[in-house]
Structure formats: C-alpha cells, structure tokens
Amino acid sequence: MSAYIIFNYKILDRIKIEEIRSLLTPILEKYETEVIVASPVKAVEGDAYPNMVIHKFNSIEDAEHFYYSKEHQEIIAFRQSITEGWATIVPGYVEE
C-alpha cells in the first residue's frame, strides 16, 4: 500500500528555501519517492499554511525510513529553521 508524507508550511526565509530542493533530490531518488504536490494552497475549510508538498512512497515503511533517516534529519533541522508548519505520514486509501 502506498503512503504519503505531507508537509504544510509557511516560508520564513524565501532565499534559503531554494536550498531544500537540491539537498532533498538525492535522498528522494534513493527512497524512490515521487513528489506529487509542491505548490501554494488555498484553504477552503479551516486554516492551512500557504505551502504544501506531498511525497508519495511505495509503503508506510518506506515513508518512515525516509523521514527518520539520518540524512533527512539534517534537512529537517534546516527546514524547521526557515519554515513554520507541520508534517504527517498517512497511508494510501484501501477499500475493505
């Protein structure tokens, strides 16, 4: 079953945010990740931060291995210093 990591955030340092892509690219390739959303968002219900990125993984285990990997932990610290927001890991839809 596929899984997704969703990042919803506000950019605090627009100059440094461009560095994230170059830092993430080799790690995303290693974990065979597909970026399916990377764009501004407009909330239609409730509150949301203005930016969203969604990564698709082959499984929850793959998403967790990526998120908690040593190389990603370094990027998390950097991202948190230049953004405000949240992240979550969710499974793909499965009909029962």
Biopython code that builds the backbone (N, CA, C, O; Angstrom):
import numpy as np
from Bio.PDB.StructureBuilder import StructureBuilder

atoms = [
    (1, "MET", "N", (0.843, -1.174, 0.000)),
    (1, "MET", "CA", (0.000, 0.000, 0.000)),
    (1, "MET", "C", (0.889, 1.238, 0.000)),
    (1, "MET", "O", (1.864, 1.307, 0.749)),
    (2, "SER", "N", (0.559, 2.203, -0.828)),
    (2, "SER", "CA", (1.327, 3.442, -0.889)),
    (2, "SER", "C", (1.129, 4.254, 0.394)),
    (2, "SER", "O", (0.217, 4.003, 1.181)),
    (3, "ALA", "N", (2.012, 5.229, 0.573)),
    (3, "ALA", "CA", (1.927, 6.125, 1.715)),
    (3, "ALA", "C", (2.411, 7.497, 1.271)),
    (3, "ALA", "O", (3.091, 7.634, 0.254)),
    (4, "TYR", "N", (2.053, 8.497, 2.043)),
    (4, "TYR", "CA", (2.379, 9.874, 1.694)),
    (4, "TYR", "C", (2.942, 10.605, 2.907)),
    (4, "TYR", "O", (2.514, 10.382, 4.040)),
    (5, "ILE", "N", (3.902, 11.475, 2.648)),
    (5, "ILE", "CA", (4.320, 12.438, 3.666)),
    (5, "ILE", "C", (3.842, 13.796, 3.169)),
    (5, "ILE", "O", (4.146, 14.220, 2.054)),
    (6, "ILE", "N", (3.085, 14.458, 4.031)),
    (6, "ILE", "CA", (2.520, 15.758, 3.692)),
    (6, "ILE", "C", (3.188, 16.822, 4.566)),
    (6, "ILE", "O", (3.223, 16.710, 5.792)),
    (7, "PHE", "N", (3.707, 17.839, 3.915)),
    (7, "PHE", "CA", (4.296, 18.988, 4.600)),
    (7, "PHE", "C", (3.424, 20.199, 4.288)),
    (7, "PHE", "O", (3.180, 20.499, 3.119)),
    (8, "ASN", "N", (2.957, 20.893, 5.309)),
    (8, "ASN", "CA", (2.190, 22.125, 5.134)),
    (8, "ASN", "C", (2.907, 23.187, 5.945)),
    (8, "ASN", "O", (3.096, 23.028, 7.151)),
    (9, "TYR", "N", (3.311, 24.282, 5.287)),
    (9, "TYR", "CA", (4.201, 25.219, 5.966)),
    (9, "TYR", "C", (4.097, 26.642, 5.415)),
    (9, "TYR", "O", (3.568, 26.895, 4.332)),
    (10, "LYS", "N", (4.632, 27.545, 6.220)),
    (10, "LYS", "CA", (4.806, 28.947, 5.843)),
    (10, "LYS", "C", (6.307, 29.181, 5.730)),
    (10, "LYS", "O", (7.059, 28.781, 6.619)),
    (11, "ILE", "N", (6.752, 29.812, 4.667)),
    (11, "ILE", "CA", (8.170, 30.090, 4.455)),
    (11, "ILE", "C", (8.565, 31.335, 5.245)),
    (11, "ILE", "O", (7.954, 32.394, 5.104)),
    (12, "LEU", "N", (9.598, 31.191, 6.081)),
    (12, "LEU", "CA", (10.104, 32.314, 6.863)),
    (12, "LEU", "C", (11.319, 32.963, 6.204)),
    (12, "LEU", "O", (11.577, 34.149, 6.411)),
    (13, "ASP", "N", (12.070, 32.189, 5.410)),
    (13, "ASP", "CA", (13.262, 32.709, 4.723)),
    (13, "ASP", "C", (13.230, 32.238, 3.272)),
    (13, "ASP", "O", (13.680, 31.137, 2.955)),
    (14, "ARG", "N", (12.689, 33.089, 2.394)),
    (14, "ARG", "CA", (12.484, 32.727, 0.993)),
    (14, "ARG", "C", (13.794, 32.471, 0.247)),
    (14, "ARG", "O", (13.807, 31.675, -0.692)),
    (15, "ILE", "N", (14.872, 33.108, 0.626)),
    (15, "ILE", "CA", (16.158, 32.894, -0.044)),
    (15, "ILE", "C", (16.681, 31.490, 0.236)),
    (15, "ILE", "O", (17.141, 30.807, -0.679)),
    (16, "LYS", "N", (16.616, 31.058, 1.479)),
    (16, "LYS", "CA", (17.162, 29.740, 1.848)),
    (16, "LYS", "C", (16.257, 28.579, 1.435)),
    (16, "LYS", "O", (16.733, 27.450, 1.318)),
    (17, "ILE", "N", (14.971, 28.829, 1.213)),
    (17, "ILE", "CA", (14.055, 27.733, 0.886)),
    (17, "ILE", "C", (14.458, 27.029, -0.405)),
    (17, "ILE", "O", (14.202, 25.834, -0.554)),
    (18, "GLU", "N", (15.074, 27.732, -1.327)),
    (18, "GLU", "CA", (15.502, 27.127, -2.593)),
    (18, "GLU", "C", (16.567, 26.053, -2.382)),
    (18, "GLU", "O", (16.718, 25.165, -3.221)),
    (19, "GLU", "N", (17.302, 26.121, -1.279)),
    (19, "GLU", "CA", (18.332, 25.128, -0.983)),
    (19, "GLU", "C", (17.735, 23.755, -0.673)),
    (19, "GLU", "O", (18.395, 22.735, -0.873)),
    (20, "ILE", "N", (16.519, 23.722, -0.197)),
    (20, "ILE", "CA", (15.881, 22.455, 0.189)),
    (20, "ILE", "C", (15.841, 21.473, -0.977)),
    (20, "ILE", "O", (16.174, 20.299, -0.809)),
    (21, "ARG", "N", (15.442, 21.935, -2.144)),
    (21, "ARG", "CA", (15.299, 21.049, -3.304)),
    (21, "ARG", "C", (16.615, 20.344, -3.625)),
    (21, "ARG", "O", (16.629, 19.129, -3.818)),
    (22, "SER", "N", (17.715, 21.084, -3.684)),
    (22, "SER", "CA", (18.999, 20.463, -4.031)),
    (22, "SER", "C", (19.471, 19.504, -2.939)),
    (22, "SER", "O", (20.116, 18.499, -3.238)),
    (23, "LEU", "N", (19.158, 19.802, -1.689)),
    (23, "LEU", "CA", (19.523, 18.892, -0.602)),
    (23, "LEU", "C", (18.684, 17.617, -0.624)),
    (23, "LEU", "O", (19.186, 16.533, -0.328)),
    (24, "LEU", "N", (17.411, 17.750, -0.973)),
    (24, "LEU", "CA", (16.488, 16.609, -0.946)),
    (24, "LEU", "C", (16.601, 15.681, -2.160)),
    (24, "LEU", "O", (16.374, 14.478, -2.032)),
    (25, "THR", "N", (16.941, 16.206, -3.312)),
    (25, "THR", "CA", (16.890, 15.421, -4.545)),
    (25, "THR", "C", (17.595, 14.067, -4.445)),
    (25, "THR", "O", (16.976, 13.061, -4.789)),
    (26, "PRO", "N", (18.848, 13.979, -3.996)),
    (26, "PRO", "CA", (19.484, 12.659, -3.938)),
    (26, "PRO", "C", (18.814, 11.705, -2.944)),
    (26, "PRO", "O", (18.796, 10.493, -3.162)),
    (27, "ILE", "N", (18.269, 12.247, -1.860)),
    (27, "ILE", "CA", (17.596, 11.400, -0.869)),
    (27, "ILE", "C", (16.269, 10.892, -1.421)),
    (27, "ILE", "O", (15.914, 9.730, -1.223)),
    (28, "LEU", "N", (15.541, 11.757, -2.110)),
    (28, "LEU", "CA", (14.274, 11.347, -2.720)),
    (28, "LEU", "C", (14.506, 10.253, -3.758)),
    (28, "LEU", "O", (13.725, 9.305, -3.842)),
    (29, "GLU", "N", (15.554, 10.372, -4.535)),
    (29, "GLU", "CA", (15.880, 9.338, -5.522)),
    (29, "GLU", "C", (16.227, 8.026, -4.832)),
    (29, "GLU", "O", (15.802, 6.960, -5.276)),
    (30, "LYS", "N", (16.990, 8.097, -3.757)),
    (30, "LYS", "CA", (17.374, 6.891, -3.008)),
    (30, "LYS", "C", (16.144, 6.129, -2.505)),
    (30, "LYS", "O", (16.120, 4.899, -2.530)),
    (31, "TYR", "N", (15.137, 6.854, -2.055)),
    (31, "TYR", "CA", (13.934, 6.230, -1.493)),
    (31, "TYR", "C", (12.812, 6.073, -2.517)),
    (31, "TYR", "O", (11.677, 5.762, -2.158)),
    (32, "GLU", "N", (13.135, 6.288, -3.796)),
    (32, "GLU", "CA", (12.175, 6.102, -4.895)),
    (32, "GLU", "C", (10.865, 6.839, -4.626)),
    (32, "GLU", "O", (9.776, 6.272, -4.720)),
    (33, "THR", "N", (11.005, 8.091, -4.295)),
    (33, "THR", "CA", (9.883, 8.942, -3.930)),
    (33, "THR", "C", (9.404, 9.756, -5.116)),
    (33, "THR", "O", (10.197, 10.181, -5.956)),
    (34, "GLU", "N", (8.123, 9.963, -5.173)),
    (34, "GLU", "CA", (7.541, 10.817, -6.202)),
    (34, "GLU", "C", (6.944, 12.043, -5.522)),
    (34, "GLU", "O", (6.139, 11.909, -4.601)),
    (35, "VAL", "N", (7.326, 13.224, -5.964)),
    (35, "VAL", "CA", (6.706, 14.457, -5.457)),
    (35, "VAL", "C", (5.431, 14.653, -6.271)),
    (35, "VAL", "O", (5.486, 14.840, -7.487)),
    (36, "ILE", "N", (4.288, 14.608, -5.596)),
    (36, "ILE", "CA", (3.027, 14.727, -6.331)),
    (36, "ILE", "C", (2.375, 16.094, -6.173)),
    (36, "ILE", "O", (1.527, 16.474, -6.980)),
    (37, "VAL", "N", (2.766, 16.839, -5.135)),
    (37, "VAL", "CA", (2.289, 18.210, -4.960)),
    (37, "VAL", "C", (3.445, 19.034, -4.423)),
    (37, "VAL", "O", (4.148, 18.604, -3.508)),
    (38, "ALA", "N", (3.639, 20.197, -4.980)),
    (38, "ALA", "CA", (4.625, 21.168, -4.478)),
    (38, "ALA", "C", (4.143, 22.536, -4.941)),
    (38, "ALA", "O", (4.600, 23.060, -5.956)),
    (39, "SER", "N", (3.213, 23.103, -4.183)),
    (39, "SER", "CA", (2.590, 24.331, -4.662)),
    (39, "SER", "C", (1.940, 25.112, -3.525)),
    (39, "SER", "O", (1.770, 24.601, -2.418)),
    (40, "PRO", "N", (1.582, 26.354, -3.819)),
    (40, "PRO", "CA", (0.800, 27.130, -2.853)),
    (40, "PRO", "C", (-0.581, 26.488, -2.687)),
    (40, "PRO", "O", (-1.079, 25.819, -3.592)),
    (41, "VAL", "N", (-1.178, 26.699, -1.538)),
    (41, "VAL", "CA", (-2.516, 26.160, -1.287)),
    (41, "VAL", "C", (-3.449, 27.268, -0.849)),
    (41, "VAL", "O", (-3.022, 28.303, -0.336)),
    (42, "LYS", "N", (-4.720, 27.032, -1.059)),
    (42, "LYS", "CA", (-5.763, 27.939, -0.592)),
    (42, "LYS", "C", (-6.756, 27.098, 0.198)),
    (42, "LYS", "O", (-7.413, 26.218, -0.357)),
    (43, "ALA", "N", (-6.861, 27.366, 1.471)),
    (43, "ALA", "CA", (-7.779, 26.601, 2.319)),
    (43, "ALA", "C", (-9.219, 26.921, 1.947)),
    (43, "ALA", "O", (-9.571, 28.086, 1.765)),
    (44, "VAL", "N", (-10.046, 25.898, 1.836)),
    (44, "VAL", "CA", (-11.474, 26.101, 1.604)),
    (44, "VAL", "C", (-12.276, 25.781, 2.861)),
    (44, "VAL", "O", (-13.443, 26.155, 2.970)),
    (45, "GLU", "N", (-11.646, 25.085, 3.812)),
    (45, "GLU", "CA", (-12.236, 24.830, 5.129)),
    (45, "GLU", "C", (-11.107, 24.867, 6.148)),
    (45, "GLU", "O", (-10.038, 24.304, 5.911)),
    (46, "GLY", "N", (-11.331, 25.511, 7.258)),
    (46, "GLY", "CA", (-10.321, 25.565, 8.308)),
    (46, "GLY", "C", (-9.117, 26.402, 7.913)),
    (46, "GLY", "O", (-9.146, 27.159, 6.942)),
    (47, "ASP", "N", (-8.058, 26.242, 8.697)),
    (47, "ASP", "CA", (-6.832, 27.001, 8.483)),
    (47, "ASP", "C", (-5.753, 26.106, 7.900)),
    (47, "ASP", "O", (-5.660, 24.925, 8.237)),
    (48, "ALA", "N", (-4.946, 26.673, 7.029)),
    (48, "ALA", "CA", (-3.820, 25.948, 6.447)),
    (48, "ALA", "C", (-2.684, 26.923, 6.243)),
    (48, "ALA", "O", (-2.899, 28.120, 6.048)),
    (49, "TYR", "N", (-1.477, 26.400, 6.290)),
    (49, "TYR", "CA", (-0.315, 27.206, 5.917)),
    (49, "TYR", "C", (-0.340, 27.360, 4.396)),
    (49, "TYR", "O", (-0.984, 26.564, 3.714)),
    (50, "PRO", "N", (0.343, 28.360, 3.855)),
    (50, "PRO", "CA", (0.202, 28.669, 2.429)),
    (50, "PRO", "C", (0.943, 27.765, 1.444)),
    (50, "PRO", "O", (0.763, 27.917, 0.236)),
    (51, "ASN", "N", (1.769, 26.828, 1.918)),
    (51, "ASN", "CA", (2.527, 25.964, 1.005)),
    (51, "ASN", "C", (2.358, 24.501, 1.390)),
    (51, "ASN", "O", (2.241, 24.160, 2.567)),
    (52, "MET", "N", (2.348, 23.640, 0.369)),
    (52, "MET", "CA", (2.224, 22.212, 0.628)),
    (52, "MET", "C", (3.110, 21.429, -0.320)),
    (52, "MET", "O", (3.227, 21.737, -1.506)),
    (53, "VAL", "N", (3.735, 20.392, 0.252)),
    (53, "VAL", "CA", (4.491, 19.418, -0.530)),
    (53, "VAL", "C", (4.016, 18.047, -0.083)),
    (53, "VAL", "O", (3.912, 17.771, 1.112)),
    (54, "ILE", "N", (3.724, 17.180, -1.070)),
    (54, "ILE", "CA", (3.313, 15.808, -0.771)),
    (54, "ILE", "C", (4.238, 14.866, -1.532)),
    (54, "ILE", "O", (4.385, 14.964, -2.751)),
    (55, "HIS", "N", (4.862, 13.946, -0.783)),
    (55, "HIS", "CA", (5.729, 12.917, -1.360)),
    (55, "HIS", "C", (4.998, 11.587, -1.312)),
    (55, "HIS", "O", (4.403, 11.246, -0.290)),
    (56, "LYS", "N", (5.033, 10.838, -2.394)),
    (56, "LYS", "CA", (4.413, 9.511, -2.444)),
    (56, "LYS", "C", (5.499, 8.444, -2.318)),
    (56, "LYS", "O", (6.538, 8.515, -2.974)),
    (57, "PHE", "N", (5.240, 7.458, -1.465)),
    (57, "PHE", "CA", (6.149, 6.336, -1.226)),
    (57, "PHE", "C", (5.435, 5.026, -1.538)),
    (57, "PHE", "O", (4.206, 4.978, -1.604)),
    (58, "ASN", "N", (6.201, 3.983, -1.726)),
    (58, "ASN", "CA", (5.618, 2.669, -2.017)),
    (58, "ASN", "C", (4.916, 2.052, -0.812)),
    (58, "ASN", "O", (4.022, 1.222, -0.978)),
    (59, "SER", "N", (5.314, 2.449, 0.413)),
    (59, "SER", "CA", (4.723, 1.874, 1.623)),
    (59, "SER", "C", (4.942, 2.805, 2.810)),
    (59, "SER", "O", (5.745, 3.736, 2.747)),
    (60, "ILE", "N", (4.220, 2.541, 3.884)),
    (60, "ILE", "CA", (4.423, 3.272, 5.143)),
    (60, "ILE", "C", (5.856, 3.080, 5.609)),
    (60, "ILE", "O", (6.498, 4.030, 6.058)),
    (61, "GLU", "N", (6.364, 1.853, 5.505)),
    (61, "GLU", "CA", (7.737, 1.580, 5.947)),
    (61, "GLU", "C", (8.746, 2.425, 5.180)),
    (61, "GLU", "O", (9.679, 2.969, 5.771)),
    (62, "ASP", "N", (8.563, 2.536, 3.863)),
    (62, "ASP", "CA", (9.467, 3.369, 3.056)),
    (62, "ASP", "C", (9.376, 4.840, 3.472)),
    (62, "ASP", "O", (10.395, 5.526, 3.560)),
    (63, "ALA", "N", (8.166, 5.317, 3.725)),
    (63, "ALA", "CA", (7.990, 6.708, 4.150)),
    (63, "ALA", "C", (8.676, 6.952, 5.493)),
    (63, "ALA", "O", (9.341, 7.971, 5.681)),
    (64, "GLU", "N", (8.512, 6.019, 6.418)),
    (64, "GLU", "CA", (9.147, 6.158, 7.729)),
    (64, "GLU", "C", (10.664, 6.063, 7.632)),
    (64, "GLU", "O", (11.369, 6.824, 8.294)),
    (65, "HIS", "N", (11.179, 5.143, 6.820)),
    (65, "HIS", "CA", (12.634, 5.041, 6.639)),
    (65, "HIS", "C", (13.191, 6.348, 6.096)),
    (65, "HIS", "O", (14.231, 6.820, 6.556)),
    (66, "PHE", "N", (12.510, 6.932, 5.127)),
    (66, "PHE", "CA", (12.932, 8.223, 4.580)),
    (66, "PHE", "C", (12.889, 9.298, 5.663)),
    (66, "PHE", "O", (13.887, 9.976, 5.910)),
    (67, "TYR", "N", (11.737, 9.452, 6.304)),
    (67, "TYR", "CA", (11.560, 10.553, 7.242)),
    (67, "TYR", "C", (12.565, 10.493, 8.385)),
    (67, "TYR", "O", (13.128, 11.516, 8.772)),
    (68, "TYR", "N", (12.793, 9.299, 8.925)),
    (68, "TYR", "CA", (13.671, 9.163, 10.086)),
    (68, "TYR", "C", (15.130, 8.878, 9.722)),
    (68, "TYR", "O", (15.955, 8.682, 10.614)),
    (69, "SER", "N", (15.459, 8.852, 8.440)),
    (69, "SER", "CA", (16.841, 8.595, 8.027)),
    (69, "SER", "C", (17.764, 9.701, 8.525)),
    (69, "SER", "O", (17.346, 10.842, 8.719)),
    (70, "LYS", "N", (19.017, 9.339, 8.724)),
    (70, "LYS", "CA", (19.999, 10.309, 9.211)),
    (70, "LYS", "C", (20.119, 11.497, 8.260)),
    (70, "LYS", "O", (20.150, 12.647, 8.699)),
    (71, "GLU", "N", (20.187, 11.219, 6.954)),
    (71, "GLU", "CA", (20.352, 12.314, 6.001)),
    (71, "GLU", "C", (19.144, 13.252, 5.976)),
    (71, "GLU", "O", (19.296, 14.454, 5.755)),
    (72, "HIS", "N", (17.948, 12.708, 6.201)),
    (72, "HIS", "CA", (16.763, 13.576, 6.226)),
    (72, "HIS", "C", (16.682, 14.366, 7.527)),
    (72, "HIS", "O", (16.178, 15.489, 7.533)),
    (73, "GLN", "N", (17.169, 13.798, 8.629)),
    (73, "GLN", "CA", (17.135, 14.517, 9.903)),
    (73, "GLN", "C", (17.897, 15.834, 9.819)),
    (73, "GLN", "O", (17.496, 16.831, 10.420)),
    (74, "GLU", "N", (18.992, 15.833, 9.073)),
    (74, "GLU", "CA", (19.755, 17.071, 8.890)),
    (74, "GLU", "C", (18.936, 18.108, 8.105)),
    (74, "GLU", "O", (18.998, 19.303, 8.391)),
    (75, "ILE", "N", (18.187, 17.644, 7.135)),
    (75, "ILE", "CA", (17.347, 18.553, 6.344)),
    (75, "ILE", "C", (16.171, 19.054, 7.171)),
    (75, "ILE", "O", (15.766, 20.209, 7.037)),
    (76, "ILE", "N", (15.622, 18.199, 8.020)),
    (76, "ILE", "CA", (14.515, 18.617, 8.891)),
    (76, "ILE", "C", (14.940, 19.807, 9.740)),
    (76, "ILE", "O", (14.215, 20.797, 9.833)),
    (77, "ALA", "N", (16.101, 19.714, 10.352)),
    (77, "ALA", "CA", (16.582, 20.810, 11.199)),
    (77, "ALA", "C", (16.709, 22.099, 10.388)),
    (77, "ALA", "O", (16.322, 23.170, 10.855)),
    (78, "PHE", "N", (17.250, 21.993, 9.178)),
    (78, "PHE", "CA", (17.383, 23.165, 8.317)),
    (78, "PHE", "C", (16.009, 23.702, 7.926)),
    (78, "PHE", "O", (15.769, 24.907, 8.005)),
    (79, "ARG", "N", (15.098, 22.810, 7.501)),
    (79, "ARG", "CA", (13.757, 23.233, 7.091)),
    (79, "ARG", "C", (13.023, 23.917, 8.238)),
    (79, "ARG", "O", (12.349, 24.926, 8.030)),
    (80, "GLN", "N", (13.149, 23.378, 9.441)),
    (80, "GLN", "CA", (12.455, 23.972, 10.582)),
    (80, "GLN", "C", (13.009, 25.346, 10.956)),
    (80, "GLN", "O", (12.320, 26.141, 11.595)),
    (81, "SER", "N", (14.246, 25.622, 10.560)),
    (81, "SER", "CA", (14.819, 26.936, 10.853)),
    (81, "SER", "C", (14.338, 28.009, 9.868)),
    (81, "SER", "O", (14.472, 29.203, 10.139)),
    (82, "ILE", "N", (13.779, 27.586, 8.727)),
    (82, "ILE", "CA", (13.352, 28.560, 7.711)),
    (82, "ILE", "C", (11.866, 28.461, 7.369)),
    (82, "ILE", "O", (11.379, 29.182, 6.498)),
    (83, "THR", "N", (11.144, 27.567, 8.054)),
    (83, "THR", "CA", (9.702, 27.444, 7.838)),
    (83, "THR", "C", (8.985, 27.270, 9.177)),
    (83, "THR", "O", (9.603, 26.998, 10.205)),
    (84, "GLU", "N", (7.670, 27.435, 9.132)),
    (84, "GLU", "CA", (6.804, 27.139, 10.268)),
    (84, "GLU", "C", (5.693, 26.258, 9.711)),
    (84, "GLU", "O", (5.078, 26.606, 8.703)),
    (85, "GLY", "N", (5.427, 25.117, 10.355)),
    (85, "GLY", "CA", (4.359, 24.267, 9.847)),
    (85, "GLY", "C", (4.359, 22.891, 10.478)),
    (85, "GLY", "O", (4.791, 22.706, 11.615)),
    (86, "TRP", "N", (3.860, 21.925, 9.709)),
    (86, "TRP", "CA", (3.739, 20.566, 10.217)),
    (86, "TRP", "C", (3.973, 19.553, 9.115)),
    (86, "TRP", "O", (3.965, 19.884, 7.929)),
    (87, "ALA", "N", (4.184, 18.297, 9.533)),
    (87, "ALA", "CA", (4.345, 17.184, 8.594)),
    (87, "ALA", "C", (3.618, 15.977, 9.176)),
    (87, "ALA", "O", (3.498, 15.836, 10.393)),
    (88, "THR", "N", (3.138, 15.111, 8.290)),
    (88, "THR", "CA", (2.471, 13.890, 8.725)),
    (88, "THR", "C", (2.718, 12.786, 7.705)),
    (88, "THR", "O", (2.947, 13.057, 6.527)),
    (89, "ILE", "N", (2.669, 11.548, 8.166)),
    (89, "ILE", "CA", (2.749, 10.379, 7.287)),
    (89, "ILE", "C", (1.381, 9.722, 7.298)),
    (89, "ILE", "O", (0.833, 9.438, 8.363)),
    (90, "VAL", "N", (0.823, 9.477, 6.108)),
    (90, "VAL", "CA", (-0.500, 8.866, 6.017)),
    (90, "VAL", "C", (-0.468, 7.711, 5.004)),
    (90, "VAL", "O", (0.239, 7.784, 3.999)),
    (91, "PRO", "N", (-1.233, 6.651, 5.273)),
    (91, "PRO", "CA", (-1.320, 5.563, 4.301)),
    (91, "PRO", "C", (-2.214, 5.945, 3.137)),
    (91, "PRO", "O", (-3.079, 6.811, 3.268)),
    (92, "GLY", "N", (-2.004, 5.296, 1.992)),
    (92, "GLY", "CA", (-2.903, 5.471, 0.863)),
    (92, "GLY", "C", (-4.244, 4.833, 1.150)),
    (92, "GLY", "O", (-4.379, 4.054, 2.094)),
    (93, "TYR", "N", (-5.214, 5.153, 0.356)),
    (93, "TYR", "CA", (-6.580, 4.635, 0.523)),
    (93, "TYR", "C", (-6.654, 3.165, 0.149)),
    (93, "TYR", "O", (-6.129, 2.739, -0.880)),
    (94, "VAL", "N", (-7.322, 2.395, 1.013)),
    (94, "VAL", "CA", (-7.532, 0.974, 0.732)),
    (94, "VAL", "C", (-8.995, 0.662, 0.991)),
    (94, "VAL", "O", (-9.513, 0.928, 2.075)),
    (95, "GLU", "N", (-9.658, 0.099, -0.008)),
    (95, "GLU", "CA", (-11.055, -0.310, 0.198)),
    (95, "GLU", "C", (-11.074, -1.630, 0.922)),
    (95, "GLU", "O", (-10.267, -2.515, 0.636)),
    (96, "GLU", "N", (-11.984, -1.770, 1.854)),
    (96, "GLU", "CA", (-12.115, -3.034, 2.596)),
    (96, "GLU", "C", (-13.277, -3.819, 2.097)),
    (96, "GLU", "O", (-13.546, -4.910, 2.599)),
]
sb = StructureBuilder()
sb.init_structure("model")
sb.init_model(0)
sb.init_chain("A")
sb.init_seg("    ")
for serial, (resi, resn, name, xyz) in enumerate(atoms, 1):
    if name == "N":
        sb.init_residue(resn, " ", resi, " ")
    sb.init_atom(name, np.array(xyz, "f"), 0.0, 1.0, " ", f" {name:<3s}", serial, name[0])
structure = sb.get_structure()
